[in-house]
Amino acid sequence: MSDPLHERDQAAAALDLVNRAAGPYLDGLADRPVHDRSLDGLIDELDGPLPVKGDGTLAGVERLLRVGTEAATHSSGPRFFHLVVGGSTPAAMAGDWTASLLDQVTGLWVTSPLAARVETIVLGWLKEMFGLPASYGGVLTPSATFAHVTGLACARQWWAERHGVDVVSEGLAGLPRMPVFSSGLVHASTRKALQVLGCGRDTLRTFSRDEGGRLDPAALEAALEALGGAPAVVVANLGDVNTGDSDPIAGMADLAERYGAWLHVDGAFGMFAALSPRTAHLARGVERADSVTADGHKWLNVPYESGFSFVRDPAVMGRAFGSWGSAYLPDGGPGEINYNMLGPESSRRARAFPIWATLRAYGREGHREMVERHLDVAAHLALLVERAPDLELLAPSRLCITCFRYRPPGVPENRLDDLNARLGEALLADGRVYAGTSTYRGMTVFRPATLNWRTTEADVELLVEVLRELGARLTAG
Ligand SMILES: *Cc1c(COP(=O)(O)O)cnc(C)c1O
């Protein structure tokens, strides 16, 4: 085989292969282990020298599907509790396939008014869901990390302008370090964004009043006051990865206002607290932030990759990311938004389609119900942990996260970290259920996150069962 032009009549047949694999794959997700290491060897079938003559469309796709459906980590199934990972609702997945089918050049109005308008539509819907003013600017990003880069680049632009410097043309040279303050709940990706932006990851200072990383508001205020009126950036965290805990956003918004600071909110998954009356109070104050980060591939249950950045003053986005200065890139006319001038990407896919599809299919109510089911599942897990004599709950379940460790009677405290780390490895090797470990208040802990639309109480019951079974085996041996 050679030139794909000779195979143009195979395009629909190739997609039909994917379609026929999809049913059995998706139906099987509930029953299969999250990962079966004995199947990793199959990946060899994708290796080898670059083919000189290709296999042809159907044979190539067939091989990828055969290996992929077996050797994949089935993280879109109901028992992947590692990191903070959502699934993909049926409508979102179909919307994502549509994005591939239509393959829109997304970023400039002229190349796809369809993709640009749908991006505007979903950003409007998301602002409404999150309680953000409609006047906020926004852009879809690949992830929360990229949304941080977007929001913090806007913060940096604003901050440098306050020092009389246009950082887009002049860079950071000659400026002092940009002060960035947060609590100990801050996520590693905030530092990564600061490092990418040339601000330096260590410019971030955290003010915590306890080992769990919760904010010390007085210390934050003292740091802001000590700047003597110089501008600063405050990062508030809505939903942390260890326990789901949140900073007092409204209080931080008060401080930011009082000291003229830029308030950036990391609501990667926590932003979805705004959907339920049970948790909406946690998000109060977000509507006063200067920039807000959230993810689509987490609690919205849209496939990877999907994130969003919102910025109070849309003009700052244009200053931070426009100014291409390239004659072949057309400006948009009135009402024609070029989204690649509002964020770090140039070429991009129609990331809005899966978001549109899931919001259109299930609406605000459907997504609220899903979020509330996950609150219940996390609470159920906390109850199971409390009842188990060999498990220790370390924080109340908050949002979709439950933090605990394995603590069988008789094992001394100084051996627990090692035991939990080994149990974590055993859990991943077992593969029936996936959850990762972290460090919380100096302890090695499990912090499963339950935010996949497929996940129910039975799935966390299996997590507890498998952990206790493997734990008993480790302590017996
Ligand atoms: C996951 C997460 C991030 C980073 O998100 P990506 O989409 O992986 O870039 C940032 N902050 C918090 C609180 C997160 O949970």
The ligand as a MOL file (V3000), in Angstrom:
LIG
                    3D

  0  0  0     0  0            999 V3000
M  V30 BEGIN CTAB
M  V30 COUNTS 15 15 0 0 0
M  V30 BEGIN ATOM
M  V30 1 C -5.7150 18.0980 37.9520 0
M  V30 2 C -5.4620 19.3820 38.6020 0
M  V30 3 C -4.6870 20.3730 37.9800 0
M  V30 4 C -3.9780 20.1510 36.6830 0
M  V30 5 O -4.8710 19.7510 35.6910 0
M  V30 6 P -4.4390 19.1780 34.2850 0
M  V30 7 O -5.7140 19.1590 33.5300 0
M  V30 8 O -3.8980 17.7970 34.5580 0
M  V30 9 O -3.4120 20.0670 33.7140 0
M  V30 10 C -4.5840 21.5880 38.6200 0
M  V30 11 N -5.1760 21.8110 39.7990 0
M  V30 12 C -5.9040 20.8680 40.4380 0
M  V30 13 C -6.5480 21.1920 41.7490 0
M  V30 14 C -6.0740 19.6250 39.8470 0
M  V30 15 O -6.8200 18.6850 40.4530 0
M  V30 END ATOM
M  V30 BEGIN BOND
M  V30 1 1 1 2
M  V30 2 1 2 3
M  V30 3 2 2 14
M  V30 4 1 3 4
M  V30 5 2 3 10
M  V30 6 1 4 5
M  V30 7 1 5 6
M  V30 8 2 6 7
M  V30 9 1 6 8
M  V30 10 1 6 9
M  V30 11 1 10 11
M  V30 12 2 11 12
M  V30 13 1 12 13
M  V30 14 1 12 14
M  V30 15 1 14 15
M  V30 END BOND
M  V30 END CTAB
M  END
